[in-house]
């Protein structure tokens, strides 16, 4: 999360709010029957929405930075590498 603060994408309040909400929503969705390969992408989409909402709630005006911050938080929350690993088809799986 230090990368997000170094890039100056959002305030500490926006970052904390976004991280908490994205984590909770991602954990809630994991309890459903959504395939695991879609979880990182869903987490990043939720992150973008929550990032935009956190910018709105904190009365900031930098919506693009909020969306990028949410995308990165969603990627960090779910494990960005898992999104690519989920689509990798091995020869043994065919």
Buried (B, 14 or more C-beta within 10 A) or exposed (E): BEEBEEEEBBBEEBBEBBBEBBBEBBEEBEEEEEEEBBBBBBBBBBBBBBBBBBBEEEEBEBEEBBBBBBBBBBBBBBEBEBBEEBEEEEEEEE
